[in-house]
Amino acid sequence: MASNEDIERIAAAWLVRREGGWSDAEQAEFQAWLGTSTAHRVAWIRLNTGWQRAARLKALGAGLPPERVPPPGAWPESYSKDDFTPAIPALGRGAPRIEVVSAERTRVRRPRWLPWSAAAALLLLLVGLTGWWRFGAIERASYATAAGEMRTIPLTDGSTIQLGSNSRVAVAYSRRQRDLRLEQGEVFLNVASQPGRPLRVQVLQRQVVAVGTRFSVRRDGETLRVAVTEGRVRLENATRRHVVPATLLPAGTVAIADQDGVHVRHLSAREMAALLSWREGLLVFRSTPLADAVAEFNRYSAHKLVVDDPAIAAIPVGGSFAWTNADAFVRVLEQGFGLHVERVRGEIHLRAK
């Protein structure tokens, strides 16, 4: 079976033969080739459409003075003698002769080298189309979740992504690359292994590169967090402005990247499970400062918690809570820690009694 590149080349060859003039037998042969496969017809339509558009642009601009743009639907014949003077190229001996028949119409004898010019133009067009086929985006999509929502999304390469609350990610896949851009929130990725086609997650000015692994990426303002549960990933700069060595992150590590650099630490299996407990609908705290626990709950709830008293911000709290049930967390704070709770206009304010 012919590859897509071979079909494109054959279609380009037919187009060159047509432009040079073909016999009835050649046209019948072309029609037979066209009817053998849908891929043949698709390749022909794509090339022929591009060729016709290029010819239309050339015809519209022929004979006009520099910087003159013809109006829609106009052809050069509609301009008067004062509007332009036909330009005769100096091609030397043997150049095609161009006759000016009248002020409104010109007749050009067909140059002998036209088929070769068509072949050269078709070659450039084919190179562009081949580049698009190899490197252009095949799949583009974006996915988002609202506050308190979680989604699991299968991708066309066999990978899956799980979006946390209030998150948004853009996907752009090509034949050579798999690119995601985390615009906000958190995503957990189960990446299908394709060694020659790595998956890259871009966040801010950094990117996380993986081949086949499981990891999460989270964005908090200008801070990026990467947690690897299986395999390994590479954390590197997405731009070349600042050349910084890449950081290799094996399973069981978490990296925090901000303007001060990258900080890496190893986690136990229990600590990693707590960090990613949101995937099970839970928030797990172990001696977590109250201010941090409140900020975590606020990622999932429409009714925001507010710490009014700085004196209680560092109180360590612990336990497992469903992120859909902020009221249970507030009751623990009220009854177990003796905090004063006040509900004001959809917000829950916390302070010491």
N, C-alpha and C positions, 0 to 999 in steps of 0.2 A: 504493500500500500504506500502510495506517495506521501511524503511529508507535506506539511503546510507550506514550507519554504519552496519545495519542488513545484507545487501547484501554482504558487505565486509567480515563479519564474516562467512556467509554461503559459500562464495567462498573459504575462508581459510580452512573451514572444508572439502570441496571437495578435495582440494589440499593435505591435510593430508591423507585422505582416499586413494587417488591415489598413494601417495608415499608408503603407507603401503601395496599396492596391493589390487585391487578390482575385483569383479566378473563381468561377462558380464551384469548381471541384474543391478548392481550398476552403471556401465558405461552407460547403457541405461537410467537409472534414471537421471544421471548427464547431458546427452545430452538433455533430455527433459527440465530440469531446465534451461540449457543454452539457449535454444531456446525460452523461454517464454518472455524474455525482453532484450532490448538492454543494459540496466543497468547491467544485469547479465553478459553479454558478456564482457562489458567494465571492470567490476571488476575482472573477471577471467583473461583477457589478462594482466591487470596491475600486478596482483599477480603472475601469472605464469611466466611473463617476468622477474620480480625481482628474482624469485626462480631460474630460469635457469641461470641468470647472476651470482648469488651467487655460484651455483654449478660449473660453468665454472671456476671461480676464484679459488675455492677450488681445483679443479682437476689440474689446471695449477701449483699450488704451492705445490702439494703433493710430499713429499719426497725430496724436494730441501733443500740444506743447508741454514742457515740464510743469509739474505741479497742477495740471488741469485734470480734474476728476470728472468723467462723463456722468451725466445724470442717469438714474435707473431707467433701463429700457432703451437708452439711446445708443446708436451705432455711429461710427465716424462719418458715414455718408450724410448725416444731418447737419454737419457743421459747414460753414461757408469757407470760401477761399481765404478770407481774412483771418479766420480762426486758426489755421495751421498751414504749414508748408510740409509736404511729405519729405521725410528724411530718407536719403538714398545712401545705404552703407557703402563705404569704400572697401570692397573686397578684393580689389586687384583684378588681374587678367582672369577671364573666365567667370567673373561674378555674374549672377542673374540680373537681367535688365528689368527695370521697373518703369512702366509708362504711366504718365498722368493723362488720363483720358478726358476728364472734365474737372471743373472746380468742385463738383459734388461727389465724384466717384473715381476711384482709382482701380486699375486692374494690374495684378501682379502675376507674372509668369511663375509657374511652380518651380522652385529650385530643385535641381537634381539631388541635392544633399538633404532634402526634407526627411526622407525615411531614416537617415542616419541621425539627424537631430531628434527625431521622435524616439529613436532607440536610446539615445543618451538621456533624454528627459525621462523616459520610462525607467531607465536604470536608476536614476536618482529617486524617482517615486517608489520603486521597488525597495531600494535601500531604506527609505523612510518607513515604509510599511513593515518591512522585516524587523526594523528596530522597534517599531510599536508592538509587533507581535511578541517579540522576545521580552521586552522590558516594560511595555506599557501596562497600566493597571487593568487587570482582568476583573477584579472584584473591589468595589468601593461601597462601604456601608458605615453607618454610625448607629450606636446603641446608647440608651440612657435609662436611668431609673429615677424615680421620684424619692422623696424622703420616706423612709420606712419600707422601701421596696427592694427586692433582690431578684435578679434574673440570671438564668443559666442559658448561654447562647452557643450552639454548635457552629463551627466555621467550616468552610468547604474543604480544608486540608485535613480534617479529622480532629483538629484541636477544639477545645471548648474554653470559653471564658465565663467567669461568674462575676457579675457586677454587684458591688455592694450598694448601700443606700446612697441616693443623691450622687450618682456617678455618671460619667459620660466618656465613651471611647470611640475613636474613629478607626476604621480598618481599611487598609489599601494593600491588596495582594497583587503581585505580578508573577511572571514565570520564574524570576530569579530571586524575588524578595517577598517577605511577609512582614508588613509594617503595621503597627498599631500606635495610636497616639492617645495617651490618657490625658484628657482635658480637665477632669476633676474626679475626686473620690478615690475609689479603690477597686481593683480587679484581681481576681485569682485566675491564673492561666494553667491549663493542662495542655502542654504543647506536644503535638504529634511530631515524631522524629523525622526530619528531612535534612540530613547533613549538608547537602549542597544548597539548601535554601533556608537559612536561619531566620528566626522570628525576632523582630526588634520592637521593643516598646519604648517610645519616646515620651519623656516627661521633662518639661522645662528645657534646660540645655543639656540634659543627659539622656542616655538610652541604655536599655537592658537588652542584651543579646543572648538568645538561647537557641539550642538545636532541638532537643527533646527533653523536657523537664517539667517540674511543677513549682510554681512560685507565685508570690503576690507582689503587686506594686501599688503603692498608696501615695497620694499627693495631699499634703497639708500646706497650703499657701506656697511658700518657696522651698519647702522641704520635701524630699523624696525618701520613701522607705521601701526597701526590697527585702522580702523574707523568702528563703529558698527551702522547700521541703523535700525535694528530690532532684538528683542530678546536680548541675552547676550552671551558673550564668555569669556573664561578664558585664560589669558596669563601667561605662565609658562615656566620654563627652560626645554629644551629638553634633557639635560644631568643631571647626579647626581653629577657632580663635585662641583657645588656650589648650595647648597640648599637654595633657595630664595622663600619666600611665593608667591603663585600665585596671580595675579591681576585680579579681576572680572570686566569686562567691560560691562555695560548695554547699551541699545540703546541710541544714542545721545552723545556718548563719543568717543574720539580719544586718542590713547596712542602712545607715541614716546618712543621707547626702544633703548638704546645705551649702551656704556661701562660705562656710569655714572649711569645707572639705568633706571627706567620706570617713565615717566611723563604723567599724565592723565589730560585731561580737557574736560569740557562739551561744546558742540556746539549747536547753534540754528539750526532750520531746514534749514534756509537760508544758514548758514555757512557750514552745512554738504552737502547741494546740490552743493555749489560752489566747495567743496573739491573733490566731485565725478563727477564733470561736464564732465570729460574726457569720461565718458560712453556715453554721448550724442554728442561727437565730439567737445566739447568746452573746452576752458581754461578760467576760470573766475578769474580775479584779483581784489582785493579791497585793495587799498593802499599797494600793494605788492612791496617790494624793487625791483628795476630794475634787479639786479643780480639774484634774485630768479625767476623772471618772465622769464628771458632769459634761465636759467637752465631748467625751465619747458618746454619751447618751444623746447629746444635742445633734449628732450626725444622723440620728434615726427618728427623732421625734419632732412633730410639728409644734408641740408645746415646749418651749425652751426652759431649761433650768438656769437659774441665775444665782451665783454666789455673791451675796451682798456684803458679806463680812470677810475681809482678808484674813482674819484670825482663824477661820475654819478651813481655809483653802488647802492647807497641808495635812489635814486630818487623814490618816490612812484608812481606806475602806477595803473590804474584801467580800467575795461572794460571786455567785453566778446569777445573772438576771436576763430575762428575755428582753431583747431590745425593743420589742413592741409594748412593753409594760413598764413605763417609767414610773407609774404610780406605786408599784411594789418597791422600787428603789427609794422613792421619797418616803414611804412609810418606814423603811428600815432606818433612814436618816433621822426621822422624827422620833421614832420609838427607841431605837437602839443607841443613838448618839445625842438625843435630847435637843435636836436643832429645831428652831422655829421655822415653820413653813407658811408662806402666804401666797395665795394665787391672785395675780393681778393681770387683767386683760390678756388672758391666754398664756401668761408666763408663771413659772413657779419660782418664787424667791426663797433663798435659804440664808439663815443667819443664826448666830448663837442666841440662846434665850437670855 
